[in-house]
Amino acid sequence: MKIWIVGERKDGELRRVTAEMAGKASDLGEVTILEVTGLERPSPRAAATALAARAAVESPDRILIGATAAGRD
């Protein structure tokens, strides 16, 4: 099973929620952590558009996003 995790950083380090999701997801299959980069200010719409375009090509089985303020946007 191919699982993508949308990673979040705080002060340059991966946030704990990202590491927790990766740990659990690795029990189910192959995990790839993705980060949205290249935006001066994070934009949920731009991130979702980029993620959808990549998913259309690579077809992951699951996409996990943390239940954080950024993830809920």
C-alpha positions in Angstrom: 0.0 0.0 0.0 1.4 3.4 -1.0 0.7 6.1 1.7 1.5 9.7 1.5 1.8 12.0 4.5 1.6 15.7 4.1 4.4 16.8 6.5 4.5 19.9 8.6 7.5 21.7 10.0 7.9 24.0 13.0 11.2 25.8 13.5 12.8 23.7 10.8 12.0 20.4 12.3 9.2 17.9 11.4 6.3 18.3 13.7 5.5 15.5 16.1 2.1 14.8 14.4 4.0 14.1 11.1 6.4 11.6 12.9 3.4 9.9 14.6 1.5 9.4 11.4 4.6 8.1 9.6 5.2 5.6 12.4 1.6 4.2 12.3 1.4 4.3 8.5 4.7 2.4 8.1 2.9 -0.6 9.6 0.5 -0.6 6.7 2.9 0.0 3.7 5.3 2.2 1.9 5.3 5.8 3.4 6.3 9.0 1.6 6.4 12.3 3.4 5.6 15.2 1.2 6.0 18.9 2.0 4.5 21.9 0.2 7.4 24.2 -0.6 7.9 27.3 -2.7 5.1 29.4 -1.1 6.0 32.5 0.9 2.8 32.0 2.9 1.1 28.6 3.2 -2.0 28.4 1.1 -4.4 25.5 1.6 -5.8 25.9 -2.0 -2.3 25.9 -3.6 -1.3 23.0 -1.5 -4.4 21.0 -2.4 -4.0 21.7 -6.1 -0.4 20.6 -6.1 -1.2 17.5 -4.1 -4.1 16.6 -6.4 -2.0 17.0 -9.5 0.7 14.7 -8.1 -1.8 12.2 -6.9 -3.4 12.0 -10.3 0.0 10.8 -11.7 1.3 8.7 -8.9 -2.0 7.2 -7.5 -1.3 6.7 -3.7 -3.7 4.4 -1.9 -4.0 6.9 1.1 -3.1 10.5 1.8 -2.8 11.5 5.4 -2.9 15.0 6.8 -2.5 15.9 10.4 -5.4 17.3 12.4 -3.6 20.6 13.1 -4.7 24.1 12.3 -2.8 23.9 9.0 -4.1 20.4 8.2 -7.7 21.3 8.9 -7.6 24.2 6.4 
